[in-house]
Structures are given as structure tokens and as C-alpha cells.
Amino acid sequence: MAKAESMLRHWHAHRDVLAPLVQSVPEDQLDFKPWDKAMSFRELVWHVLSISALFASAAKAGRITGRPEQPDLSSKEALLRAISTLTDQTHADMASLSDEQFDQLVDTKAVFGADLPVHALLGTMIDHEIHHKGQLFVYARLMGAKELPFFVHRG
């Protein structure tokens, strides 16, 4: 199995839970914050999407190129569209990587203080997503969601 395929399989096991998680929460609670200075549920979903897109794009380009422009996120439907669009974009960037590229360094000094190999950057991307997805599950419970998806998608 190619390295990109293996990494994509692992990433999708987590990313593919994000849309069902968003679907499980009440539309009128998307701006819920568990404390004043926290990101809202909506902002945290965008953070996950945009940082993963940034890291995958950097892996492909060999350098940080900037976060994607934030689309309309005014409704649950718009948030779900953003999930679909950014998931497709992130997937395409990761799928384009050759096995050899996984050991190449990416200029990430501005973010991490050092350059990282592609495999480490994408591993960090997945860890970052898992971390924030856990937060989103807690938010969803605090928002009153009764039925939540399993934390990983298998299938």
C-alpha cells in the first residue's frame, strides 16, 4: 500500500465522523462556547478544516502557503458544505504525494520552529484533528446532542 493511501485511510477514519457530528447538534447552538474565550462549535469546526487543508497543502507544496479562505458558515448546511469541500481538497493534496515525498522536508519553521518531513507534518495534522474532534464531542453533549456518531468511521 502506498504511503499516501495508508495515511488517507487513517485520516478518513477520523475526518468522516465530522459531518455526522455536526448533523447531531441543534442548528441554533452552532455558536455555543463552553467558556467566554473558547472557540464556538462553528469556529472549532472551521479551525479543524482550515488547519488540515493548510498542512496538506504545505505537504504538497513543500512550504506553508496559507489557510484557505473561509466560506459562508452561517448555517449547518453551509458548514456541511465546507466540510465536504475542504475534505475533498485535503484528500486531493494528500493523494497527490509520492512515497518519496513522505521523507522530504517541508518549510514549517514559521509554525513549528523547524522544518518537518511530510510524514511528520501529516501525522501532526491528524493528531490535531483528533484533539479538536474530541473537544467537539464534548461541545455536542453540552449542547444537548443525544445521539452522536462513533468516534471513528470504519467502512
C-alpha positions as CSV (number, residue, x, y, z in Angstrom):
1,M,0.0,0.0,0.0
2,A,1.3,3.4,-0.9
3,K,2.2,5.8,2.0
4,A,-0.4,8.3,0.9
5,E,-3.2,5.7,0.7
6,S,-2.3,4.4,4.2
7,M,-2.2,8.0,5.6
8,L,-5.5,8.8,3.9
9,R,-7.2,5.7,5.3
10,H,-6.1,6.7,8.9
11,W,-7.2,10.4,8.3
12,H,-10.6,9.5,6.9
13,A,-11.3,7.2,9.8
14,H,-11.4,10.5,11.8
15,R,-12.5,13.1,9.3
16,D,-15.5,11.1,8.1
17,V,-17.1,11.5,11.6
18,L,-17.0,15.3,11.4
19,A,-20.2,15.7,9.2
20,P,-22.3,13.3,11.3
21,L,-21.1,15.1,14.4
22,V,-22.2,18.4,13.0
23,Q,-25.5,16.9,11.9
24,S,-26.1,15.7,15.5
25,V,-26.2,19.2,17.0
26,P,-29.1,21.7,17.1
27,E,-28.8,24.4,14.4
28,D,-29.4,27.2,16.9
29,Q,-26.4,26.0,19.0
30,L,-23.6,26.3,16.4
31,D,-22.2,29.4,18.2
32,F,-22.1,27.6,21.6
33,K,-18.9,28.2,23.6
34,P,-18.2,26.3,26.9
35,W,-16.5,29.5,28.2
36,D,-16.2,33.1,27.1
37,K,-12.8,32.9,25.4
38,A,-13.3,29.5,23.8
39,M,-13.9,29.0,20.1
40,S,-17.5,28.3,19.3
41,F,-18.6,25.0,17.9
42,R,-18.8,26.6,14.4
43,E,-15.3,28.2,14.8
44,L,-13.8,25.0,16.0
45,V,-15.1,23.0,13.0
46,W,-13.6,25.7,10.7
47,H,-10.3,25.6,12.6
48,V,-10.1,21.8,12.1
49,L,-11.0,22.1,8.4
50,S,-8.7,25.0,7.6
51,I,-5.6,23.8,9.5
52,S,-5.8,20.3,7.9
53,A,-6.1,21.9,4.5
54,L,-3.2,24.2,5.3
55,F,-1.0,21.2,6.4
56,A,-1.9,19.0,3.4
57,S,-1.3,21.9,1.0
58,A,2.1,22.6,2.7
59,A,3.0,18.9,2.4
60,K,2.3,19.1,-1.4
61,A,4.0,22.5,-1.9
62,G,6.9,22.0,0.4
63,R,6.1,25.1,2.3
64,I,3.3,26.8,4.2
65,T,1.1,28.6,1.7
66,G,-1.6,30.0,3.9
67,R,-5.0,29.0,5.2
68,P,-7.9,28.6,2.8
69,E,-10.4,31.5,2.6
70,Q,-13.3,31.0,5.0
71,P,-16.5,30.3,3.1
72,D,-20.0,31.1,4.3
73,L,-20.6,29.2,7.6
74,S,-23.8,30.8,8.5
75,S,-25.9,27.6,8.8
76,K,-25.5,24.0,9.5
77,E,-26.0,23.3,5.7
78,A,-23.2,25.8,4.9
79,L,-20.9,24.2,7.5
80,L,-21.6,20.7,6.0
81,R,-20.8,22.1,2.5
82,A,-17.5,23.4,3.9
83,I,-16.7,20.0,5.4
84,S,-17.3,18.4,2.0
85,T,-15.3,20.9,0.0
86,L,-12.3,21.1,2.4
87,T,-12.3,17.3,2.8
88,D,-12.1,16.8,-0.9
89,Q,-9.3,19.4,-1.2
90,T,-7.3,18.0,1.6
91,H,-7.8,14.5,0.3
92,A,-6.6,15.5,-3.2
93,D,-3.5,17.2,-1.8
94,M,-2.6,14.1,0.3
95,A,-3.4,11.7,-2.5
96,S,-1.0,13.6,-4.9
97,L,2.0,12.7,-2.7
98,S,4.5,10.1,-3.8
99,D,6.1,7.7,-1.4
100,E,9.4,9.6,-1.8
101,Q,7.8,12.9,-0.8
102,F,6.9,11.5,2.6
103,D,10.5,11.9,3.7
104,Q,11.1,15.3,2.1
105,L,11.3,18.3,4.4
106,V,8.6,21.0,4.4
107,D,9.4,24.5,5.4
108,T,7.4,24.8,8.6
109,K,9.8,27.0,10.6
110,A,7.2,29.7,10.9
111,V,4.7,27.4,12.6
112,F,6.9,24.8,14.4
113,G,10.3,26.5,14.6
114,A,11.8,23.7,12.4
115,D,11.3,22.0,9.1
116,L,9.3,18.8,9.3
117,P,9.2,15.8,6.9
118,V,5.9,15.3,5.1
119,H,5.1,12.2,7.2
120,A,5.6,14.1,10.4
121,L,3.5,17.1,9.2
122,L,0.6,14.9,8.2
123,G,0.9,12.9,11.4
124,T,0.6,16.2,13.3
125,M,-2.3,17.2,11.2
126,I,-4.2,14.0,12.1
127,D,-3.3,14.4,15.8
128,H,-4.6,18.0,15.7
129,E,-7.8,16.8,14.2
130,I,-8.3,14.1,16.7
131,H,-7.6,16.5,19.6
132,H,-10.2,19.0,18.4
133,K,-12.7,16.4,17.4
134,G,-12.7,15.2,21.0
135,Q,-13.5,18.8,22.0
136,L,-16.3,18.9,19.5
137,F,-17.8,15.7,21.0
138,V,-17.8,17.4,24.5
139,Y,-19.3,20.5,23.0
140,A,-22.0,18.5,21.3
141,R,-23.0,16.8,24.6
142,L,-23.1,20.2,26.4
143,M,-25.2,21.5,23.5
144,G,-27.8,18.7,24.2
145,A,-27.0,16.3,21.4
146,K,-28.5,12.9,22.3
147,E,-27.1,10.6,19.7
148,L,-23.5,11.0,18.5
149,P,-21.6,9.1,15.9
150,F,-18.8,6.7,17.0
151,F,-15.5,8.5,17.3
152,V,-14.0,6.7,14.3
153,H,-15.6,5.7,11.0
154,R,-14.8,2.2,9.8
155,G,-16.0,1.3,6.4
